[in-house]
């Protein structure tokens, strides 16, 4: 039961993290020798700041839910070897997905 709860928490964490990365990308943040916020013609500073804040909040939510998934899956008296492998595998996949999405958004997004 702990493993199923941990898997659902990790799935929710990945979805929240992807939404956070999406918001950062939509706010116009990209990498150009440093983090740069693009000046988009159809938005103002308040909208960009809100998008960046929502993106950072989504990434913080991803970290929090991932920690909760690790705690749920690895908690208890003595977690079995199989449950440890399952929890670390699903968390590793979540990290790989979020890292790939963040890299894509920051380095390969279309700049206006």
Secondary structure, DSSP 8 states (H G I E B T S, - for coil): -HHHHHHHHHHHHHHHHHHHHHHHHHTTEEESSSEEE---TT--HHHHHHHHHHHHHHHHHHHHHHHHHHHHHH-SS---HHHHHHHHHHHHHHHHHHHHHHHHHHHHS---
